Amino acid sequence: MSSQKLARRRTGIIGLGGAALASTVVLFGAAVPANAETEVAEPSSFTSAFTVMATPDQVLNADGVATPGPAGASGTFDFRVNSELDIICYDITVTGLSGDYKSPAKTATHIHEAAAGKAGPPRIAFPNPAPIGDGPRTSSGCLQGPFTTGILANGVDTGEGFTLAKLEANAAGFAADTHTAANPAGAVRGQLSQVPVGGVQTGGGGTAVSAASSDSASTALTVGAVGAAGLVGLVGLVAYRRHSATN
C-alpha cells in the first residue's frame, strides 16, 4: 500500500472516532484534553507484546453484570508496546458484528483496566475497525501517549496519567473490547495475554526488534517455545506483516 493510500485509510478510520468524540463533548459539556494520543510510525523495537481472543460471553456491563454480545462474534486484538516511548501498535480484527459502533467514549474500541470478570474504566481508545458491514472489520496503526478516552471520572479523563508501563506491570488486569449500538455494553471482550515477540521473552527487560527492522528474528520462534497463546499472537503478527508487505 502506498503511503498516500495508507494516509487516506487511516484518515477514514480516525473519522469514525471523530463522530463519537463530537457526541462525547456534548454529553460531558467539555472537550477532551488537547494532549490526546497521536498516530505515529512504528518504532524500531518493542518492550512487550500481547494478544487478546475476544468473545461475546466475556462481556460485562458497567456494573460488572454478564451481558453477552452477539452469538458467533469474535475478535483478535494484537498489541506491541514500547513503554519507553509510550507507543502501542495495534492490529485488530472483529467478525460477526452488525450495525454501527456506539460508546460514550470518543471511539468504541478500547483497552479497559479490568481484570477477568470485572468492569473497569477505559484507558486507551483505538480507531474503530472498518468497514461497517457484515464482513470482517480491521484497524491497524500505532498510537503514542499521553492517552485520552473522552470518558470523565470525577472530572478527569480516564486515560489521563495512564502509561504503557502500567499495562506491562499487570497485563492480566486489562481487557480489550469493542461496543456497538446493538450491544452498548460490548460486542466482544477478552483479557490481555502476554506473548513473546522478536524471539525475546519480553516484559522482563528484553527488547524485541520490530517488523520494520528484523522480520526474520521473530519468525524463528518455534511452536514449543511460544505455546498456544503465543502462537495466536505470532500468527496475528505475521499476518499483519504479510499484509503490510503486500500493500
One Martini backbone bead per residue (centre of mass of N, CA, C, O) as a GRO file, in nm:
protein
  247
    1MET     BB    1   0.095   0.037   0.024
    2SER     BB    2   0.076   0.348  -0.009
    3SER     BB    3   0.119   0.633   0.171
    4GLN     BB    4  -0.135   0.770   0.058
    5LYS     BB    5  -0.338   0.539   0.115
    6LEU     BB    6  -0.281   0.507   0.417
    7ALA     BB    7  -0.368   0.793   0.496
    8ARG     BB    8  -0.662   0.762   0.400
    9ARG     BB    9  -0.737   0.521   0.578
   10ARG     BB   10  -0.677   0.653   0.856
   11THR     BB   11  -0.866   0.892   0.821
   12GLY     BB   12  -1.124   0.718   0.804
   13ILE     BB   13  -1.100   0.582   1.079
   14ILE     BB   14  -1.081   0.838   1.255
   15GLY     BB   15  -1.362   0.947   1.172
   16LEU     BB   16  -1.527   0.759   1.354
   17GLY     BB   17  -1.418   0.890   1.622
   18GLY     BB   18  -1.510   1.184   1.571
   19ALA     BB   19  -1.812   1.143   1.618
   20ALA     BB   20  -1.785   1.046   1.911
   21LEU     BB   21  -1.645   1.301   2.017
   22ALA     BB   22  -1.872   1.501   1.970
   23SER     BB   23  -2.077   1.359   2.161
   24THR     BB   24  -1.900   1.378   2.416
   25VAL     BB   25  -1.892   1.684   2.446
   26VAL     BB   26  -2.196   1.710   2.493
   27LEU     BB   27  -2.231   1.514   2.733
   28PHE     BB   28  -2.000   1.671   2.927
   29GLY     BB   29  -1.945   1.986   2.841
   30ALA     BB   30  -1.645   1.897   2.742
   31ALA     BB   31  -1.347   1.879   2.627
   32VAL     BB   32  -1.093   1.711   2.559
   33PRO     BB   33  -0.786   1.696   2.585
   34ALA     BB   34  -0.523   1.816   2.382
   35ASN     BB   35  -0.320   1.563   2.477
   36ALA     BB   36  -0.359   1.353   2.271
   37GLU     BB   37  -0.310   1.105   2.099
   38THR     BB   38  -0.086   0.983   1.838
   39GLU     BB   39  -0.010   0.912   1.522
   40VAL     BB   40   0.247   0.672   1.446
   41ALA     BB   41   0.522   0.523   1.388
   42GLU     BB   42   0.695   0.251   1.395
   43PRO     BB   43   0.907   0.126   1.593
   44SER     BB   44   1.218  -0.050   1.628
   45SER     BB   45   1.096  -0.140   1.916
   46PHE     BB   46   1.001  -0.372   2.185
   47THR     BB   47   0.894  -0.462   2.527
   48SER     BB   48   0.609  -0.586   2.426
   49ALA     BB   49   0.338  -0.842   2.400
   50PHE     BB   50  -0.014  -0.890   2.293
   51THR     BB   51  -0.315  -1.089   2.330
   52VAL     BB   52  -0.664  -1.126   2.206
   53MET     BB   53  -0.958  -1.327   2.277
   54ALA     BB   54  -1.265  -1.225   2.170
   55THR     BB   55  -1.588  -1.261   2.331
   56PRO     BB   56  -1.926  -1.245   2.417
   57ASP     BB   57  -1.913  -1.398   2.710
   58GLN     BB   58  -1.714  -1.158   2.846
   59VAL     BB   59  -1.926  -0.954   2.881
   60LEU     BB   60  -1.974  -0.640   3.059
   61ASN     BB   61  -2.104  -0.419   3.248
   62ALA     BB   62  -2.058  -0.147   3.458
   63ASP     BB   63  -2.158  -0.357   3.704
   64GLY     BB   64  -2.049  -0.661   3.625
   65VAL     BB   65  -2.261  -0.779   3.433
   66ALA     BB   66  -2.354  -1.015   3.236
   67THR     BB   67  -2.342  -0.917   2.865
   68PRO     BB   68  -2.383  -1.059   2.598
   69GLY     BB   69  -2.309  -1.084   2.288
   70PRO     BB   70  -2.310  -1.188   1.981
   71ALA     BB   71  -2.347  -1.468   1.835
   72GLY     BB   72  -2.030  -1.550   1.675
   73ALA     BB   73  -1.851  -1.350   1.774
   74SER     BB   74  -1.518  -1.192   1.717
   75GLY     BB   75  -1.172  -1.124   1.841
   76THR     BB   76  -0.849  -0.973   1.746
   77PHE     BB   77  -0.584  -0.852   1.963
   78ASP     BB   78  -0.282  -0.689   1.872
   79PHE     BB   79   0.004  -0.598   2.077
   80ARG     BB   80   0.266  -0.344   2.068
   81VAL     BB   81   0.526  -0.235   2.300
   82ASN     BB   82   0.669   0.094   2.393
   83SER     BB   83   0.726   0.219   2.706
   84GLU     BB   84   0.948   0.438   2.659
   85LEU     BB   85   0.750   0.589   2.430
   86ASP     BB   86   0.445   0.530   2.455
   87ILE     BB   87   0.384   0.283   2.243
   88ILE     BB   88   0.103   0.146   2.049
   89CYS     BB   89   0.047  -0.137   1.855
   90TYR     BB   90  -0.222  -0.230   1.628
   91ASP     BB   91  -0.425  -0.542   1.554
   92ILE     BB   92  -0.762  -0.550   1.442
   93THR     BB   93  -1.021  -0.814   1.451
   94VAL     BB   94  -1.369  -0.833   1.355
   95THR     BB   95  -1.657  -1.054   1.388
   96GLY     BB   96  -2.013  -1.066   1.376
   97LEU     BB   97  -2.101  -0.779   1.321
   98SER     BB   98  -2.359  -0.522   1.359
   99GLY     BB   99  -2.352  -0.223   1.279
  100ASP     BB  100  -2.279   0.030   1.470
  101TYR     BB  101  -2.118   0.223   1.681
  102LYS     BB  102  -2.117   0.257   2.060
  103SER     BB  103  -2.006   0.534   2.273
  104PRO     BB  104  -1.908   0.772   2.515
  105ALA     BB  105  -1.663   0.760   2.385
  106LYS     BB  106  -1.459   0.851   2.116
  107THR     BB  107  -1.465   0.545   2.097
  108ALA     BB  108  -1.547   0.172   2.076
  109THR     BB  109  -1.231   0.096   2.124
  110HIS     BB  110  -1.060  -0.085   2.395
  111ILE     BB  111  -0.873  -0.040   2.693
  112HIS     BB  112  -0.922  -0.188   3.005
  113GLU     BB  113  -0.919  -0.166   3.354
  114ALA     BB  114  -0.976  -0.520   3.378
  115ALA     BB  115  -1.049  -0.793   3.513
  116ALA     BB  116  -1.166  -1.086   3.525
  117GLY     BB  117  -1.506  -1.027   3.581
  118LYS     BB  118  -1.458  -0.711   3.543
  119ALA     BB  119  -1.496  -0.379   3.571
  120GLY     BB  120  -1.369  -0.086   3.378
  121PRO     BB  121  -1.187   0.160   3.264
  122PRO     BB  122  -1.081   0.334   3.012
  123ARG     BB  123  -0.739   0.404   2.867
  124ILE     BB  124  -0.783   0.325   2.554
  125ALA     BB  125  -0.850   0.458   2.224
  126PHE     BB  126  -0.947   0.318   1.920
  127PRO     BB  127  -0.986   0.273   1.613
  128ASN     BB  128  -1.235   0.158   1.440
  129PRO     BB  129  -1.324  -0.096   1.278
  130ALA     BB  130  -1.312  -0.163   0.921
  131PRO     BB  131  -1.593  -0.192   0.776
  132ILE     BB  132  -1.919  -0.141   0.788
  133GLY     BB  133  -2.059  -0.471   0.827
  134ASP     BB  134  -2.060  -0.828   0.773
  135GLY     BB  135  -1.770  -0.828   0.773
  136PRO     BB  136  -1.468  -0.781   0.833
  137ARG     BB  137  -1.287  -0.584   1.078
  138THR     BB  138  -1.027  -0.328   1.070
  139SER     BB  139  -0.726  -0.222   1.269
  140SER     BB  140  -0.427  -0.014   1.219
  141GLY     BB  141  -0.141   0.091   1.425
  142CYS     BB  142  -0.006   0.385   1.609
  143LEU     BB  143   0.021   0.501   1.952
  144GLN     BB  144   0.080   0.802   2.146
  145GLY     BB  145   0.131   0.938   2.425
  146PRO     BB  146  -0.099   1.077   2.572
  147PHE     BB  147  -0.408   0.957   2.694
  148THR     BB  148  -0.753   0.940   2.570
  149THR     BB  149  -1.131   0.881   2.590
  150GLY     BB  150  -1.384   1.087   2.688
  151ILE     BB  151  -1.392   0.991   2.984
  152LEU     BB  152  -1.531   1.096   3.294
  153ALA     BB  153  -1.380   1.103   3.631
  154ASN     BB  154  -1.412   1.347   3.833
  155GLY     BB  155  -1.319   1.536   3.573
  156VAL     BB  156  -1.137   1.294   3.456
  157ASP     BB  157  -0.972   1.141   3.235
  158THR     BB  158  -0.914   0.790   3.205
  159GLY     BB  159  -0.623   0.842   3.053
  160GLU     BB  160  -0.500   1.002   3.263
  161GLY     BB  161  -0.173   0.890   3.353
  162PHE     BB  162  -0.146   0.672   3.153
  163THR     BB  163   0.072   0.391   3.104
  164LEU     BB  164   0.239   0.120   2.960
  165ALA     BB  165   0.384   0.029   3.219
  166LYS     BB  166   0.119  -0.052   3.364
  167LEU     BB  167   0.045  -0.279   3.174
  168GLU     BB  168   0.307  -0.451   3.206
  169ALA     BB  169   0.269  -0.496   3.525
  170ASN     BB  170  -0.065  -0.594   3.454
  171ALA     BB  171  -0.210  -0.750   3.206
  172ALA     BB  172  -0.447  -0.917   3.350
  173GLY     BB  173  -0.586  -0.619   3.426
  174PHE     BB  174  -0.670  -0.631   3.111
  175ALA     BB  175  -0.903  -0.525   2.850
  176ALA     BB  176  -1.067  -0.589   2.536
  177ASP     BB  177  -1.297  -0.391   2.323
  178THR     BB  178  -1.629  -0.359   2.164
  179HIS     BB  179  -1.894  -0.131   2.061
  180THR     BB  180  -2.247  -0.129   1.998
  181ALA     BB  181  -2.568  -0.046   1.947
  182ALA     BB  182  -2.670  -0.343   2.013
  183ASN     BB  183  -2.390  -0.353   2.220
  184PRO     BB  184  -2.300  -0.129   2.454
  185ALA     BB  185  -2.137  -0.317   2.659
  186GLY     BB  186  -2.059  -0.524   2.428
  187ALA     BB  187  -1.955  -0.759   2.187
  188VAL     BB  188  -1.646  -0.794   2.272
  189ARG     BB  189  -1.413  -0.979   2.496
  190GLY     BB  190  -1.069  -0.965   2.645
  191GLN     BB  191  -0.779  -1.072   2.774
  192LEU     BB  192  -0.462  -1.013   2.832
  193SER     BB  193  -0.177  -1.179   2.668
  194GLN     BB  194   0.139  -1.267   2.682
  195VAL     BB  195   0.396  -1.246   2.426
  196PRO     BB  196   0.631  -1.312   2.221
  197VAL     BB  197   0.890  -1.104   2.058
  198GLY     BB  198   1.164  -1.150   1.859
  199GLY     BB  199   1.269  -1.396   2.058
  200VAL     BB  200   1.175  -1.241   2.322
  201GLN     BB  201   1.112  -1.228   2.658
  202THR     BB  202   0.908  -1.006   2.756
  203GLY     BB  203   0.892  -0.782   3.051
  204GLY     BB  204   1.222  -0.840   3.158
  205GLY     BB  205   1.410  -0.631   2.965
  206GLY     BB  206   1.346  -0.699   2.693
  207THR     BB  207   1.408  -0.649   2.335
  208ALA     BB  208   1.222  -0.610   2.043
  209VAL     BB  209   1.225  -0.638   1.712
  210SER     BB  210   1.080  -0.512   1.453
  211ALA     BB  211   0.945  -0.542   1.143
  212ALA     BB  212   1.114  -0.306   1.017
  213SER     BB  213   1.412  -0.459   1.105
  214SER     BB  214   1.312  -0.783   1.193
  215ASP     BB  215   1.156  -1.060   1.062
  216SER     BB  216   1.334  -1.321   1.116
  217ALA     BB  217   1.344  -1.343   1.426
  218SER     BB  218   1.038  -1.413   1.485
  219THR     BB  219   1.011  -1.665   1.281
  220ALA     BB  220   1.211  -1.853   1.468
  221LEU     BB  221   0.995  -1.944   1.631
  222THR     BB  222   0.863  -2.193   1.817
  223VAL     BB  223   0.594  -2.362   1.929
  224GLY     BB  224   0.720  -2.454   2.200
  225ALA     BB  225   0.809  -2.163   2.294
  226VAL     BB  226   0.529  -2.014   2.273
  227GLY     BB  227   0.267  -2.150   2.257
  228ALA     BB  228  -0.063  -2.107   2.223
  229ALA     BB  229  -0.090  -1.801   2.279
  230GLY     BB  230   0.163  -1.713   2.119
  231LEU     BB  231   0.074  -1.819   1.843
  232VAL     BB  232  -0.157  -1.629   1.798
  233GLY     BB  233   0.015  -1.369   1.802
  234LEU     BB  234   0.212  -1.452   1.579
  235VAL     BB  235   0.009  -1.488   1.353
  236GLY     BB  236  -0.094  -1.197   1.361
  237LEU     BB  237   0.183  -1.065   1.306
  238VAL     BB  238   0.246  -1.203   1.035
  239ALA     BB  239  -0.009  -1.110   0.889
  240TYR     BB  240   0.052  -0.810   0.913
  241ARG     BB  241   0.320  -0.817   0.755
  242ARG     BB  242   0.209  -0.933   0.494
  243HIS     BB  243   0.011  -0.706   0.444
  244SER     BB  244   0.222  -0.480   0.431
  245ALA     BB  245   0.399  -0.606   0.197
  246THR     BB  246   0.140  -0.622  -0.017
  247ASN     BB  247   0.067  -0.285   0.025
   0.00000   0.00000   0.00000
